[in-house]
Amino acid sequence: MPTRLRGTDLRYVVVDHVYRHGPQAIPEIIEELGHLGFTVSGDSSKTISDALRWEVRRGRLRRLRRGCYGPAEMPRTTAQRIYRRAMTLRAEADVAMGRTDERFWHTLGGYL
């Protein structure tokens, strides 16, 4: 079952994703969130757009054009806090989706 993201958690996962992968359009972000095991309530493009707009105001992201955002300047401690929280959420989503390390190694063992 996918993990529902909202509020600060949604913003942190999205900011972390944009910092890792560079400029992203909203549909690309929605697709990647799905692959990671996350879901967003309501109209996902509007919800993510609102989260991105908030981060643009905070100076963590910049709007490149309509629907496309890229990384901006961010203090190191803020980046570390966002990274740690995003990694925790990703790990929780993996467990919720049944993607644990034990299952991975068991599956890999079948191929060796």
N, C-alpha and C positions, 0 to 999 in steps of 0.2 A: 504494500500500500504506500503510495507516495506521501512524502512529508509536506504539509501545507506551510508555506512561508508567508509571513506578513511582517509589517513594521520594520524594526531595526534589523531583524534577521534577514529579511528579504534584501534590504539595502546592502548589508555586509556581504552577502553571497554574490550579489550582482556587481558590487564594486570590486571584490576580489577577482571575479571572472574577467572583468574588463581590464584590470591591471595585469592579469596573467596572459590574456590573449590579444590585447590591443583593441583598437576601435571595433565596436560591434553595433550592429543594427538590432532593434528591439526583437524582430522575429528570430534572429540568431540566438539571442539571449534566452528567449522562451524555449526554443528547441534544446539548448544546452541544459537549461534547468530541468527539463523533462528527462534527459539522459542521465542526469545526476540523481534523479529520484525525487524531485521537488515538484510541487504544484502551487499555483497561485489562485486565490479566490477571486471571483468576479471576472470581469473582462481583463484577461491577463495582460494584454498590451497596454491598457490604460493604467492598470495597477503598477506595472513595471515602469511605464513612462513617468508616473507620479514619483516613484522612488528615485528614478534617475534625475528628475528635476530637483528633488530635494538635495541630492548629492552635488549637483551642479551649483546650487546656491551655497553649499558648504565649501566649494572649491576643490572637491576630491575628483570630480569628473568634469569634462567640458563637452559641450554640444558641438559636434562637427557640422552637422546638417540635420534636417528634419528626420527624427527617428534613429540617428546614429550618434553614439557617444564614445569618447576616448578618455584615457587617463589624464589627470592633471597633477599638480603638486600636492603632496600629502606628507605631514610630519611622520618620521619613522615610527614613533610610538603608536600613532594612530594606525598606520599600515600594519604594524605587528598585531595590534588588538583585533583589527578587522580580519587579518589572516587567520589568527588562532580561532576566532569564533566561526569563521566560514569553514575551517577544517573540521571543527567539532560538529557542526551541522551536517557536513557531507558524510562524516563517519556515522552519525545517527541515521541519516537517510539510507546509507548502505545497509545497515543492520535492518532497518524497516523493510527494505526491498529484498532481504535475504542474501545480500552480497557481503558475506563475511570472509575473513582471511581463511578460515578453516575450509569453507566451501570452495574457495578459489584453489587452494592447494590440493584438495581432494579431486577437483575437476582436472587440474593440470596433471596430476598423477596418472589419470586415465589416458593421457596422451603420450606419456613417456614410455 
